[in-house]
Amino acid sequence: MKNFIEEFYYGNIDPQARSFEQNKKVQRDMQTLNESEDFLTGKLSGEDEETEQA
């Protein structure tokens, strides 16, 4: 247990990290989501993109 706490303290363990390797449907859905986000971000003008990131 001490080793786990040390690794977490030094930032070697990310509590938000999750693995979706076992679930292919989730992987496909995440890929679709990422592609859609990239497509829509590309459609924004420079001014709109700055507003979106703020």
Secondary structure as GFF3:
##gff-version 3
##sequence-region A 1 54
A	DSSP	alpha_helix	2	9	.	.	.	ID=ss1
A	DSSP	alpha_helix	24	43	.	.	.	ID=ss2
A	DSSP	alpha_helix	46	53	.	.	.	ID=ss3
###
